[in-house]
Amino acid sequence: MTTEHEPDLSRPAFPDPADRDTLIALAEAAADLAGRIIRPYFRARLDIDDKSDASPVTIADRNAEQAMRAYLAEHCPEYGVLGEEFGLDRPAAPRRWVLDPIDGTRAFITGRPVFGTLIGLLEGDRPLLGLIDQPITGERWIGIAGEATRFRGSFGGVPGTRACAALAQAELSCTSPEMFRPQDKPRFDALAAAARRVSWGGDCYAYGLLALGQIDVIAEATLKPWDWAALVPVIEGAGGRMTDWAGAPLRLDGDGCALAVGDAALLDQAVAALAA
């Protein structure tokens, strides 16, 4: 079956609709700003540095994050900002922007347009707003707590996860097997054995595809808050669920294991497979 799922509107809605519209506009403007910085560097010859965790970083990552941080700090001075490249400002703030200027730097530096800019807004641990922007293809997903996911792009696609109630029929995706720690790999392998097929690659773009009904399950590990904060409202607003590997809400102090399913009926099956 390919029937699209309705968003789970039982989730708590955004506290203030007027506030919501302002914050969506700010997130979109920040993504536009990042895109203008990133595009000239795409498929250019760049110097690439390795961070302490051996992940790559470029001038595009750093400049895009600095620009977004400055813009959001100017317009939301009372909000915290957490970014992959430059850490946390205003840690006591109850609301916090969470930024990943280029989620998928390996894809970016090898010229593949499956990376994305992620902008999330948390209130405590709760994601209120999430934006996935692909600055090369022009695709953009916007998720708002308690509302249907919005999508625009020139390659087609309608937001809404597809029906797939059996794990044995599910398309499973993961960015890379290298992200798994020794204790994670056997658990993922059990999930992969129960699924129909496994595909690799995609970073945040794969989550956007799940929200369009192209992928059924994503399971990943060693994620940081900037990797998942923007994704939760997008996935859940498209009708899916996004949790940790035990089926519990993702938390800032969690273990970094994330599970996204398009059909809510898959959640318990995937959790059981990961626990096997």
Secondary structure, 3 states (H helix, E strand, C coil): CCCECCCCCCCCCCCCHHHHHHHHHHHHHHHHHHHHHHHHHCCCCCCCEECCCCCEECHHHHHHHHHHHHHHHHHCCCCEEEECCCEEECCCCCEEEEEEEEECHHHHHCCCCCCEEEEEEEECCEEEEEEEEECCCCEEEEEECCCCCEEECCCCCCCCCECCCCHHHCEEEECCHHHCCCCCHHHHHHHHHHCCEEEECCHHHHHHHHHCCCCCEEEECCCCHHHHCCHHHHHHHCCCEEECCCCCCCCCCCCCCEEEECCCHHHHHHHHHHHC
